[in-house]
Amino acid sequence: MSELPSHARVVVIGGGAVGVSSLYHLAREGWTDCVLLEKNELTSGSTWHAAGNVPTFSTSWSLMNMQRYSAELYRGLGKAVDYPMNYHVTGSIRLAHNRERMREFERARGMGRYQGMAIDVIGPSEIKARYPFIETHDLEGALYDPNDGDIDPAQLTQALAKGARDLGAKIVRFCPVTAVRRAGDEWVVSTPKGDIRCLKVVNAAGYRAKEVGALFGRDIPLVAMSHQYILFDEIPELKAWSEAEGRKLPLLRDVDTSYYLRQEKNGMNLGPYERDCRAHWVTADDPMPEDFSFQLYPDDLDRLTPYMEDAMARVPILATAGLSKVINGPIPYAPDGNPLIGPMPGVPNAFEACVFTFGIAQAGGAGKVLAEWVIHGETEWDMWSCDPRRFTPFASAPDYAVAKAKEVYGHEYAIHFPRHAWPAGRDRKLSAIHDRTKALGGVFGAYNGWERALWYACAGDDVSESSTMTFDRDGPWHKRIREECLAVRDAAGILDLPGFSRFNLEGPGAAKWLSGLITGNVPKPGRIGLAYFADRRGRLVTEMTIVRHAETLMTLITAATAQLHDWEWLRAALPADGSLTLIDRTAEYSTQILTGPASRAILSEVCAADLSMPWLTHQETEIAGRWAKLVRVSFAGELGWEIHTKVEDTAAVFDAVWPAGERHGLKPFGMFALDALRLEKGYKAWKQDLSTDYSVLELGLERFINWEKGDFVGRKALWQAIHGKWAKRFVTLVVDAETCDAPYMSTVWKGNRIVGETTSGGWGHRVDKSIALAMVKAHLARPGTEFEVEIFGEKRRAVVHDDAALWDPGNLRLRS
Ligand SMILES: Cc1cc2nc3c(=O)[nH]c(=O)nc-3n(C[C@H](O)[C@H](O)[C@H](O)COP(=O)(O)OP(=O)(O)OC[C@H]3O[C@@H](n4cnc5c(N)ncnc54)[C@H](O)[C@@H]3O)c2cc1C
């Protein structure tokens, strides 16, 4: 079929594995009047030359979900669409050279088990039994994943294409999209074969997605990296073994060295992710060619030599094989290495499914997620890890995107430690008092590009990157975090918090309109309130603080990382009549948190504000002759104020507060301390505890629902749920943890059954306890119930705390 239809419901741009899977999943949901446009032949981008590995392993719950779905889909696909494929489910062995890697594997095993996959952690002798050609003398163990394997990427794409076509969808090849424009509520997509009108459009253009994005005025953070694998000739020993055993070797990944090694027929395929890596098409003298279909970069074996040598020592039969071919192709990277799947920021009815580094393994799941976004506007699983809105425009700057792409590629298999901050692409957005917090010992991390102190080191503390390569609670930071928390408890702490996202909402019906979006009440003028936004299923979308200045004017404050997400959520709901204005004021203001019992005394020395005004109020004042807004609230759970200032006044205000505070024992504190403090209050963090996987009720936020106020988004679903059964329920657990607190997505056990998962964990220094926030089966969520939390493979006793917070349950300190 090459005739271009004049209309389609959806146009998908790009015929690689991901675009075709998107089309297939749209068609499977009944959206069969959809068309895929491919510049060249199907698979001609990155798909044709992919190695075809299909792992399910991930330490991200949502990526694991997506990859598990893909593997399940691929197993049945050939039969379902009547297109036989080469899909070998060989299992895989992922090697561990050290204890921390084993801990990572233990955690992945727990998550995998929870998703119904029999992933296992094995010792050196079992590695040898499964992979007789391997040297194991220097290994701690391995992760065995029976679901892993390899698929022919071209056959996979053709099978998905057949499935889509059989359902009625259309694919037009050799039909590049050259322009797009809006015509009323439709898109007009232009190609050399003519125009096609559609309601929705999907950018699935792989490494060319930046080019296609530009047609929509969208700058996608994407860098094409060069990735190579080497094919080796037949190895007689391997052939003999394979024939005798009637199977292929499991796929081997030496993740600490950074390569995969897979049996390819009776030879081998070696693919390193080398530290000394190359980005392409990022400078003016190296433009992306008009057409790179079915093309490769020149071989660059020098970069691979150390990995080849390592692999030959690990699997000595490899050293006997001749090298037959090198495949060096473009692989697109976003700054965090995850793909973009979801709404295209700022562009109506446009979506992205691009920038895949593991697009073969993820194509199945990505197609499902994309189709859900397009058809329903929401997804079954919380997909924030892949949401295009997680990047704000600074991330598309070429120097940043390239630095991050190279860092992620070179550490593709790295362990992500809780205290580690990746060093590339830093110092993008600095607070006006960055020099001051740095001089105080600040050790920084980036939040939507904003540098914030994680903790404050003292002279002699080890602040090296290598010191953070541990899951242990203890480390150079631990003592300092404790000091910071105790200062907040006993005196006061100050936290510089640049980059809080803030939107001004103004107009006659602002409060009424907002009330229809949130579950609870819009605060009265002069007050502030925490607001929860649900989707129509009653699931949690986001949380914002509303500062109501006047009847018709308010500021909505939200997390730095939520800037684009929350902006889009609000903007999409704005009334079409233009009666309300919404303005992003993030760049104009900054925030410092002053909290602790001495904070009133400190503030009283620097301003004339009425500091007796109660909790959840706000007022304007002057500090050092500069305007400031004091908002009486504390995420740390103590008496305290947020001090909002104009960015240019931040330093003057700090310079007034700091010396006044020093007389009262004021200390700077960082994000790690804030996290510990909020856990003791049971305060939830967005996209950690506050996930769209859970409903507002499951999250225990009933007190933020006003059933009497009239309709709001999600009310119907929540009302039905309150009278029915809830799957899960939020609890605070006190855990008998040893050296590590519960990481995100540790499984919660009752006897021999998994009954829930943790969403955050950490040490509470005011209560001297290991705390986990968790979601457990609703009927078990009673105070005093005993569970076990599996922390890196070890089950630790955990008890449900009562509904009130562990620290200051009556909020007396907050209100003091
Ligand atoms: C050497 C190598 C090995 C790899 N091995 C693996 C692996 O083992 N497992 C794995 O999961 N991943 C692997 N990958 C990554 C994988 O190849 C990609 O993630 C995947 O192919 C991406 O698929 P896609 O559909 O997003 O993009 P692509 O396959 O690049 O498809 C995009 C399509 O869009 C088309 N297009 C572009 N512009 C336009 C336009 N204007 N109009 C119409 N069409 C357009 C292109 O022609 C192209 O066909 C490997 C990559 C490399 C380089």
The ligand as a Gaussian input file, in Angstrom:
#p B3LYP/6-31G(d) Opt

LIG

0 1
 C       24.825000      -1.239000      17.067000
 C       23.526000      -1.153000      17.794000
 C       23.054000      -2.243000      18.492000
 C       21.856000      -2.165000      19.180000
 N       21.413000      -3.260000      19.861000
 C       20.237000      -3.194000      20.547000
 C       19.749000      -4.321000      21.241000
 O       20.390000      -5.360000      21.278000
 N       18.563000      -4.215000      21.892000
 C       17.845000      -3.059000      21.893000
 O       16.796000      -3.020000      22.513000
 N       18.276000      -1.979000      21.218000
 C       19.458000      -2.020000      20.548000
 N       19.904000      -0.918000      19.860000
 C       19.070000       0.289000      19.871000
 C       17.956000       0.151000      18.864000
 O       18.509000      -0.058000      17.589000
 C       17.093000       1.396000      18.847000
 O       16.757000       1.774000      20.151000
 C       15.814000       1.144000      18.073000
 O       16.077000       0.613000      16.826000
 C       15.031000       2.425000      17.947000
 O       13.893000       2.169000      17.179000
 P       13.003000       3.376000      16.691000
 O       11.830000       2.810000      16.034000
 O       12.790000       4.298000      17.827000
 O       13.950000       4.193000      15.706000
 P       14.487000       3.833000      14.257000
 O       14.676000       2.398000      14.040000
 O       15.670000       4.709000      14.017000
 O       13.306000       4.262000      13.320000
 C       12.986000       5.605000      13.059000
 C       12.448000       5.673000      11.666000
 O       11.966000       6.986000      11.418000
 C       12.185000       7.248000      10.069000
 N       12.130000       8.702000       9.859000
 C       13.031000       9.616000      10.263000
 N       12.658000      10.834000       9.850000
 C       11.495000      10.686000       9.196000
 C       10.621000      11.581000       8.525000
 N       10.873000      12.890000       8.467000
 N        9.510000      11.084000       7.952000
 C        9.234000       9.760000       8.002000
 N       10.042000       8.876000       8.601000
 C       11.154000       9.325000       9.201000
 C       13.542000       6.656000       9.797000
 O       13.747000       6.440000       8.428000
 C       13.493000       5.398000      10.613000
 O       13.108000       4.278000       9.863000
 C       21.114000      -0.973000      19.158000
 C       21.587000       0.134000      18.458000
 C       22.793000       0.060000      17.784000
 C       23.296000       1.255000      17.070000

